[in-house]
Amino acid sequence: MLRFMDWSVVVMGCLLVLGSLGGRWWERAKVSRGDNSDPGMRYFWAWLPLLIGLGMISAKLPSLLHAPHPIIEVVDALNFVLAVAVLVFAVRSGRGFFRSRSTT
């Protein structure tokens, strides 16, 4: 049962990555048609699911594939860097969102 739950996390991460790629394709199609919405938020919403999906995949997949311990440690360190990148993206977009709300 536990293996099923671990693999479901990997599958959800894969779905987030695929959804992000589809979202980037959709945004490019909207921009080419002349959509003038906020490019910063478009950038954020295109990359956030991709980074979260990669984090979910890298958190579970090495141990499920019985990788050696040093490889798991390296992937965990990269996953931490990925988490910090997501935090920076979230803070930057939140700052821009609240800044634009306070000027109106």
C-alpha atoms as an extended CHARMM CRD file, in Angstrom:
* protein
*
       104  EXT
         1         1  MET       CA              0.0000000000        0.0000000000        0.0000000000  PROA      1               0.0000000000
         2         2  LEU       CA              2.8060000000        2.4110000000        0.8290000000  PROA      2               0.0000000000
         3         3  ARG       CA              4.4610000000        1.8590000000       -2.5660000000  PROA      3               0.0000000000
         4         4  PHE       CA              1.1860000000        2.7840000000       -4.2540000000  PROA      4               0.0000000000
         5         5  MET       CA              1.0860000000        6.0810000000       -2.3610000000  PROA      5               0.0000000000
         6         6  ASP       CA              4.7110000000        6.8280000000       -3.2540000000  PROA      6               0.0000000000
         7         7  TRP       CA              4.0910000000        6.1200000000       -6.9080000000  PROA      7               0.0000000000
         8         8  SER       CA              0.9570000000        8.2600000000       -6.8390000000  PROA      8               0.0000000000
         9         9  VAL       CA              3.0950000000       11.2260000000       -5.7500000000  PROA      9               0.0000000000
        10        10  VAL       CA              5.3950000000       10.5950000000       -8.7210000000  PROA      10              0.0000000000
        11        11  VAL       CA              2.4030000000       10.3750000000      -11.0660000000  PROA      11              0.0000000000
        12        12  MET       CA              0.9820000000       13.6440000000       -9.6950000000  PROA      12              0.0000000000
        13        13  GLY       CA              4.3580000000       15.2820000000      -10.2590000000  PROA      13              0.0000000000
        14        14  CYS       CA              4.3800000000       14.0260000000      -13.8490000000  PROA      14              0.0000000000
        15        15  LEU       CA              0.8640000000       15.4090000000      -14.3480000000  PROA      15              0.0000000000
        16        16  LEU       CA              1.9880000000       18.7880000000      -13.0250000000  PROA      16              0.0000000000
        17        17  VAL       CA              4.9520000000       18.8130000000      -15.4110000000  PROA      17              0.0000000000
        18        18  LEU       CA              2.7260000000       17.8920000000      -18.3610000000  PROA      18              0.0000000000
        19        19  GLY       CA              0.1460000000       20.4650000000      -17.2900000000  PROA      19              0.0000000000
        20        20  SER       CA              2.8410000000       23.1070000000      -17.0880000000  PROA      20              0.0000000000
        21        21  LEU       CA              4.0530000000       22.3050000000      -20.5870000000  PROA      21              0.0000000000
        22        22  GLY       CA              0.4670000000       22.4960000000      -21.8390000000  PROA      22              0.0000000000
        23        23  GLY       CA             -0.0050000000       25.7800000000      -20.0050000000  PROA      23              0.0000000000
        24        24  ARG       CA              3.1110000000       27.2400000000      -21.5990000000  PROA      24              0.0000000000
        25        25  TRP       CA              1.8270000000       26.1830000000      -25.0080000000  PROA      25              0.0000000000
        26        26  TRP       CA             -1.5630000000       27.7500000000      -24.2440000000  PROA      26              0.0000000000
        27        27  GLU       CA              0.0220000000       31.0190000000      -23.0570000000  PROA      27              0.0000000000
        28        28  ARG       CA              2.1610000000       31.2500000000      -26.1810000000  PROA      28              0.0000000000
        29        29  ALA       CA             -0.9620000000       30.8180000000      -28.2990000000  PROA      29              0.0000000000
        30        30  LYS       CA             -2.7670000000       33.5440000000      -26.3290000000  PROA      30              0.0000000000
        31        31  VAL       CA              0.1660000000       35.9650000000      -26.6110000000  PROA      31              0.0000000000
        32        32  SER       CA              0.4550000000       35.3980000000      -30.3400000000  PROA      32              0.0000000000
        33        33  ARG       CA             -3.2510000000       36.3140000000      -30.6360000000  PROA      33              0.0000000000
        34        34  GLY       CA             -2.5990000000       39.6320000000      -28.8820000000  PROA      34              0.0000000000
        35        35  ASP       CA             -3.3970000000       38.9870000000      -25.2130000000  PROA      35              0.0000000000
        36        36  ASN       CA             -2.1030000000       41.8820000000      -23.1070000000  PROA      36              0.0000000000
        37        37  SER       CA             -2.3860000000       40.3900000000      -19.6010000000  PROA      37              0.0000000000
        38        38  ASP       CA              0.3780000000       40.6990000000      -17.0080000000  PROA      38              0.0000000000
        39        39  PRO       CA              3.5250000000       38.9930000000      -18.3680000000  PROA      39              0.0000000000
        40        40  GLY       CA              4.9890000000       38.5240000000      -14.8780000000  PROA      40              0.0000000000
        41        41  MET       CA              2.0210000000       36.4840000000      -13.7050000000  PROA      41              0.0000000000
        42        42  ARG       CA              2.0300000000       34.5160000000      -16.9670000000  PROA      42              0.0000000000
        43        43  TYR       CA              5.6770000000       33.6940000000      -16.3290000000  PROA      43              0.0000000000
        44        44  PHE       CA              4.9620000000       32.6680000000      -12.7380000000  PROA      44              0.0000000000
        45        45  TRP       CA              1.9790000000       30.4550000000      -13.5620000000  PROA      45              0.0000000000
        46        46  ALA       CA              3.8690000000       28.7790000000      -16.3810000000  PROA      46              0.0000000000
        47        47  TRP       CA              6.8770000000       27.8470000000      -14.2400000000  PROA      47              0.0000000000
        48        48  LEU       CA              5.3300000000       27.1450000000      -10.8300000000  PROA      48              0.0000000000
        49        49  PRO       CA              3.6460000000       23.8060000000      -11.7050000000  PROA      49              0.0000000000
        50        50  LEU       CA              6.7770000000       22.6820000000      -13.5260000000  PROA      50              0.0000000000
        51        51  LEU       CA              9.0120000000       23.3420000000      -10.5170000000  PROA      51              0.0000000000
        52        52  ILE       CA              6.5890000000       21.7910000000       -8.0370000000  PROA      52              0.0000000000
        53        53  GLY       CA              6.1490000000       18.7360000000      -10.2550000000  PROA      53              0.0000000000
        54        54  LEU       CA              9.9020000000       18.2810000000      -10.5720000000  PROA      54              0.0000000000
        55        55  GLY       CA             10.2010000000       18.5840000000       -6.8080000000  PROA      55              0.0000000000
        56        56  MET       CA              7.5750000000       15.9120000000       -6.2500000000  PROA      56              0.0000000000
        57        57  ILE       CA              9.2240000000       13.5700000000       -8.7330000000  PROA      57              0.0000000000
        58        58  SER       CA             12.7230000000       14.0710000000       -7.3570000000  PROA      58              0.0000000000
        59        59  ALA       CA             11.5290000000       13.5970000000       -3.7720000000  PROA      59              0.0000000000
        60        60  LYS       CA             10.2120000000       10.0650000000       -4.2920000000  PROA      60              0.0000000000
        61        61  LEU       CA             11.6310000000        8.5630000000       -7.4690000000  PROA      61              0.0000000000
        62        62  PRO       CA             15.2600000000        7.8500000000       -6.3930000000  PROA      62              0.0000000000
        63        63  SER       CA             14.2160000000        5.8660000000       -3.3310000000  PROA      63              0.0000000000
        64        64  LEU       CA             11.5580000000        4.0030000000       -5.3120000000  PROA      64              0.0000000000
        65        65  LEU       CA             14.1930000000        2.9850000000       -7.8580000000  PROA      65              0.0000000000
        66        66  HSD       CA             16.5210000000        1.8370000000       -5.0260000000  PROA      66              0.0000000000
        67        67  ALA       CA             19.2350000000        4.3440000000       -5.9030000000  PROA      67              0.0000000000
        68        68  PRO       CA             22.4330000000        4.3750000000       -3.8090000000  PROA      68              0.0000000000
        69        69  HSD       CA             22.4430000000        6.6390000000       -0.7650000000  PROA      69              0.0000000000
        70        70  PRO       CA             24.8680000000        9.2700000000       -2.2000000000  PROA      70              0.0000000000
        71        71  ILE       CA             22.6060000000        9.7460000000       -5.2140000000  PROA      71              0.0000000000
        72        72  ILE       CA             19.5900000000       10.1900000000       -2.9690000000  PROA      72              0.0000000000
        73        73  GLU       CA             21.5060000000       12.8030000000       -0.9490000000  PROA      73              0.0000000000
        74        74  VAL       CA             22.4710000000       14.7430000000       -4.0880000000  PROA      74              0.0000000000
        75        75  VAL       CA             18.8890000000       14.6750000000       -5.3710000000  PROA      75              0.0000000000
        76        76  ASP       CA             17.6400000000       15.8580000000       -1.9590000000  PROA      76              0.0000000000
        77        77  ALA       CA             20.0830000000       18.7780000000       -2.0740000000  PROA      77              0.0000000000
        78        78  LEU       CA             18.8990000000       19.7010000000       -5.5690000000  PROA      78              0.0000000000
        79        79  ASN       CA             15.3230000000       19.4050000000       -4.3720000000  PROA      79              0.0000000000
        80        80  PHE       CA             16.1150000000       21.9060000000       -1.6050000000  PROA      80              0.0000000000
        81        81  VAL       CA             17.5120000000       24.3430000000       -4.1840000000  PROA      81              0.0000000000
        82        82  LEU       CA             14.3440000000       23.8390000000       -6.2180000000  PROA      82              0.0000000000
        83        83  ALA       CA             12.2120000000       24.6080000000       -3.1550000000  PROA      83              0.0000000000
        84        84  VAL       CA             14.1530000000       27.8350000000       -2.5590000000  PROA      84              0.0000000000
        85        85  ALA       CA             13.6080000000       28.7980000000       -6.2270000000  PROA      85              0.0000000000
        86        86  VAL       CA              9.8490000000       28.2370000000       -5.8580000000  PROA      86              0.0000000000
        87        87  LEU       CA              9.8770000000       30.3750000000       -2.7090000000  PROA      87              0.0000000000
        88        88  VAL       CA             11.6970000000       33.1830000000       -4.5340000000  PROA      88              0.0000000000
        89        89  PHE       CA              9.1950000000       33.0130000000       -7.4160000000  PROA      89              0.0000000000
        90        90  ALA       CA              6.2820000000       33.1300000000       -4.9630000000  PROA      90              0.0000000000
        91        91  VAL       CA              7.6980000000       36.0870000000       -3.0170000000  PROA      91              0.0000000000
        92        92  ARG       CA              8.4600000000       38.0330000000       -6.1890000000  PROA      92              0.0000000000
        93        93  SER       CA              5.0120000000       37.4610000000       -7.6520000000  PROA      93              0.0000000000
        94        94  GLY       CA              3.3130000000       38.2100000000       -4.3320000000  PROA      94              0.0000000000
        95        95  ARG       CA              5.2640000000       41.4280000000       -3.9860000000  PROA      95              0.0000000000
        96        96  GLY       CA              4.2340000000       42.4730000000       -7.4990000000  PROA      96              0.0000000000
        97        97  PHE       CA              0.6220000000       41.5010000000       -6.8580000000  PROA      97              0.0000000000
        98        98  PHE       CA              0.3480000000       43.5060000000       -3.6320000000  PROA      98              0.0000000000
        99        99  ARG       CA              2.2640000000       46.4360000000       -5.0790000000  PROA      99              0.0000000000
       100       100  SER       CA             -0.1520000000       46.6840000000       -8.0080000000  PROA      100             0.0000000000
       101       101  ARG       CA             -3.1420000000       46.4960000000       -5.6280000000  PROA      101             0.0000000000
       102       102  SER       CA             -1.8880000000       49.2390000000       -3.3140000000  PROA      102             0.0000000000
       103       103  THR       CA             -1.4160000000       51.8200000000       -6.1020000000  PROA      103             0.0000000000
       104       104  THR       CA             -5.0720000000       51.7500000000       -7.2020000000  PROA      104             0.0000000000
